[in-house]
Amino acid sequence: MTERNLNIEMLTPERVDELWTWLEPLLTASCQSNEIGADDITSGDIYCLAQTDQCVLFICTDNGKPQCVIGIQFHMANGKKGADLIAMAGKNLSRCRDAFWESILNWLRVNDCVFLDAYGNERLAKHYIKRFGFSKSCTYVRMIL
């Protein structure tokens, strides 16, 4: 049995560049797997956001090897600071969630966020509710023109 040494890292723009060949396919898969997000964001968009400090990317590593990525973007809504979960993908996501999700939530709280949103279809919403502790707040509808 292999011993696990899980770590989390908040990427700097330089680290995003260093890891981009690993990050890009995961972020692309994450964006494309979310029918709602696929209309609004791409891995290239996330790269630009990360390079200009408009989003943060966390990676979870196992024995120094990247396993999964979580992308979060801050925003204001009704005068309150919040964040959007804009991407999540990779291997061992459940193990990384168990090890670091509460730390990420505490980091958001320390940064004055009062809510974290995630947009997705019913399949993803069930996943976010069951595995990450989200609660359903509304039903988002869209008309493609």
N, C-alpha and C positions, 0 to 999 in steps of 0.2 A: 504494500500500500504506500502511495506517495504522500509524504507530509505536505500539507498546504500552508503557504505563507501568503495570505491575502493582504494587500495594501490598496489604498486609494490615493489618487493624485488628482489635484485640480490643475489642469494644463494651462501653461502660459502660452502666448502666441508662438513662441519659439518651439515649445514642445509639440504644439499642434502641427507645425511644419515638419518636425522630426518624425512624427507618427502618422503623417497624412496618408501614406500608402496603406496603412492598416486601418485608419479611421474612415477613410472615404467609402470603401465598400459597405462597412457597417452602417454608416450614417445614411447612405443611399438606400440600403435595404430597409432601415427604420422608416425613412420618409415614404418610401413606396408602399410599405405594408399598411400604412394608415391612409385610407382612401380620402379622409378629410384633409390631413396634413399634406398629402401628395399634391394637392392643388395649390398649396401655399408656400411650401418650403422644400428646398433641395439640399443635398450635402454641400454644394457650392455656396448656398446662402449661409449655412451654418459655419462654413469656413470663414466667410467674410465677417460674420457676427463675432466669432471667436477671436479674429485678428484685431477687432476694434473694441474689444471689451464689452460687447453688447450681449454676450452669452458666455456661460462657463461650460466647459466640458470636464467631466470627471471620468477617469478610467479606473477600473479595478484590475489589479494585476495579481497573478498567482505565480509565486516563485519568480517574480520579475517579468513574467510574460503577460502582455495585455490580454484581458479576457472580455471585458465589456465596457461600453461607453454610455454615459448619461449626459444629455445636453439640457441645460436650463437657461431660460431667458427671462430677465426681469422686465416688469412693466407696471404701469399705474392704472388703476381702475377705480373710478368714483373716489379719487383722492387717497386711495390705499395702495401701498406697494405690494405687489404680488409677483408671481413667477409662473411661467409656462414650462411644462415638461415638453421639450421639442423633439427629443430623440432618445431612444433607449434600445440598445441592441448588443448582442454578443453571446459568448459562451458563459455558462455558469452564472447567469443573471440572478437566479434565485439565491445562490450562495453569496454573491456579492450584496444582494439586497439584505439578506440576513445579517451580514457583517457591517454594512455601512449606511443603510437607508435612514436609520434614526439619526446618524451623524449629519447626513445631508440635510434632513429636516431641521435639525438644530442649527446648522449653519445658515439656513434660510431665515430662521427666527432671529438669530443674532444680527442678520442683515436687514431687519425690520420688515420682512415679508409676513403678511397676515394670511395668505392663501397660496396654494399651488394648484394650478389648473393643468389638465391634460385633455386634449381634444382627440376624439377617436370615434370609430363606429361602435356599435353595440358589443361586438366581440372584444375590442380593446377596452371598452368601458368596464366590462365584466372582469377582465384581467386586472385593471387598475384598482377596482373596488376590492376584489377578493385578495389580491396578492400585495397591494401597496397601501391599503388603508384609505383610499379615496372614498368620498361619498358622492352620489349622483346629485348634482345641483340643478340641472336643467336638461332640456333636449335641444340640441342645436340642429337647425335645419338649414338647407342651402338649396338654391335654385340655380342651376347652371344655365347661363344665358348664351 
